[in-house]
């Protein structure tokens, strides 16, 4: 089921008497049929509100929502054919797993009404899909957090929804369960081919399972694209800083005479950019250890992490207290020296306008 959001806007009254709060601002996007889309951004960016607009739990202030060719903007939630999974599992503690999964089917009326045998069959099939079939007679309290979340997903799927909406479904799980459950969500989505919207503030989650991600800030879409493309080609400093673990290293810099300067050092020869003050962003993996390299940092620590080594440094032009450079563990850092020198990888080095913070394209001068 293709979903089209057309100039979608949601405003909430300001309780302090000022202007309305714009939670979603002129959001236009087409979600392709059968794809998993990650809505990503910090708290308060409007991602959950967008999900609630798609589900019908919130009404749009303006704009349109289409499921396929059908305008569902004013359609009530129960008639939209959506399955919802929230951060809290919201399972009925007095019911078994089977009863929890079957519960939505009991509300079917008229021609859609199912017999008890049909409900049990569909609930069992949904449980099998999320791999909790052996636990159908258990109560929620007898299950782990990951298993309870799978019950919630099965309950959403049992209705055979046209659209599956997931609102931070992994936030209550520990790190290991979170990794396992997100892999399960991706597997289930591929097997069912249901158009899915996944809301999260965790960029690693979004990038690992999404076909496309939508990065939001203060209700405004910043960038839409395939996860790797957004990571490799951020349109502005916000997107560059939001994606990546460890985060991108940002410096005060300038472009002078076809060179990028950080402090007094010309760190990269470029062309196609006029002289101006800029922010320079360097991904942690964008540093090459080089004793004759053009970029010098003060060495603080070296952390060996198996296959990689994290070189922790400082620089007077850095906007953060510590700079992290990720290099291969095969490289040996001379810890007796006070400084370390790097050559920078051009495709991992970005420049942003100092005023607008928009990305500035450049070519490497050869």
C-alpha positions, 0 to 999 in steps of 0.5 A: 500500500503506497502512502502519500503525505501531501503538504501535511501540517499539524498545529497544537494550541499554545497553552501559554497564549502565544502562536500555535505550536507547529509539530509537523510543517508542510510534510510532503513525501511518498512512501512506496508500497511494501517498503520500510521507512524510518522516521528519525529525529530528536525528541520533539521533532514531530516524528510521532505526530506524523505517525499519529496523523497517518494512523488517524489518532491525530487530525491534520491541520492542513494537507492530505493523506492518501493510502493508494489512491484513496483520500483517508485524511478524514477517515477514522482510525478504525477504518484505515486498516492500520496496525499500531505498535507502541513503545509500551507493549499495552498487553492485557495482563489477565489474558493469555498470549493467544487471547491478546493476539485475538482481541482485535479480531473480536471487534470485527462486525458484519461481513468481516466477523470471524468464527472462533476457529478462524480467530484462533487460526489467524492468531496462531499464524501471527504468533508463528510469524513472530516466533512466539507460537510455543508461548500461546498459553502464557500470560504476559508477565511470564515472558521477557520484554522482547517476547512481549513486544513480539506479542504486540507486533503479532496483535497488530499483524493479525488484522492483516493491516494495509499499513504497519506503524511502529512508534519507538517499539524497541525503547524498553528493551536492553541492547541485546534484545533491541538488536535481536528484535529489530532484526525480527521486525525487518524479517517480518516486514520482508515476509509480509511485504507490508508498508511499514513506518518505523519511528525512532530517535536511534539513528543506528536502528533506523539506518540498519533496517530502513529502506529509506529514512526521513530525518526531521527537526522541529517538524520540518523534514531535513533530508529523505533518502537511502540510509547510506546516501544520507550518511554519505551526503548530508544536506546540512550540519544537523543531519551530519551531526545526527547520523553516525556513531561515534558522531562526526567531528566538527571544526571551525574552518575556512576556505582560502585560495582553494584550500580548506583550513582548520586553524593555520593548517591547510588540510585539503586542496579543493576547487569550486568554492569561494573563500568563506568561513565554514564548518568542517565535518570529518567522520571518525573513519575519515582520518588516515594516520600519517606522520607527514599528514597536514592535520595535527591534533593533540593526543589524549588517549588511544583505545584499542577496540579489537579490529579498530583503534580509537584515537582520542585527540583535541584541537583548539578549533574543534566544537567538541571537547574530544575528537575521535578518529577510528583507524585500523588496529594494524596501525600503531600510534606513537603514544610517546608523542604529544601530537598525532598527524593525519591525512583526511579522506575527502569523501569523509570530509564535509564543509558547511556554510557558517551562516546557513549550515547548508552543505557546500559541494566541492571537488578535490584538487588534483 
